Amino acid sequence: NFTYCPATGLAEGNEHSEFAGWAFPFPGVFLMEEFISEDEESEIVELMDRDDWKPSQSGRKKQDYGPKVNFKKQRLKAGSFTGLPSFSRKIVAQMKACSVLGGFLPVEQCNLDYRPERGSAIDPHFDDWWLWGERLVSLNLLSKTVLSMSRDSEDSIQLFPTFSKENGELSPPGSFTQTSACKNSGEEGINCILSPRLVPSREVTVAIHLPRRSLVVLYGDARYKWKHAIYRKHIEHRRICVTFRELSAEFSAGGRHEELGKELLEIALSFQGRPA
């Protein structure tokens, strides 16, 4: 019932919902459209399809480039990990131009194939944070989709009224105060006051629209407080998601498993990998 606006960083109430005219800040999302060209997309997908796609959950198929992990027992080994695929070297290099991806070193890549005829989807979930670090990076290929964000916590979200200026734009996030003045549409010249509104987090969903060939990064609140999902209704054509993950602090410099982290990164960034 809310849609994320990349220009303002706000989750804005959908036009025909009870939250129309209301919004709240939604931090932790970076979205770059046209991250790669159509020719680059075609080449990447062609190279992926030369390898086998293995059945995965909920009607998806996958190709894994990463270490062997048991998340429940928190055990990890290099196993048959041979690194990220060669075609990802250029993608990773292009990521350095993104302001939120400074120092991002991917240690795992997962390609997921979604098709409507298989009912492909993924339920609301958090990505693990014992092994994986703060930034989750996904490249959306072949068709547009919607990343659906939700919470199941007991707290509330404070909504603020939005109002249109002469140019039709929403008021910027910094202009929100405890009350916002607006013009009463029925009686010209009379001001009304709209106070902030509290709604249970469980009642709120935020749609992040992902255009074809866009790159999305989830971090901070969007990574740790909000679950993300892809619903069947948002898979209209074949869609491939390429997700890159970095190491958590525990496996990075100064962490308890720093040496294992170094070994895994060295393998990953050789870009000589085959799907595990």
Helices and strands as residue ranges (DSSP letters): E 2-5, E 10-13, E 22-25, E 29-32, H 38-48, E 54-55, E 61-65, E 68-70, E 75-77, H 88-95, G 99-101, E 108-114, G 116-118, E 122-125, E 132-141, E 145-150, E 156-161, G 173-175, E 180-183, E 191-194, E 197-200, G 201-203, E 205-210, E 214-218, H 220-224, E 227-230, G 232-234, E 239-247, G 249-251, H 258-268
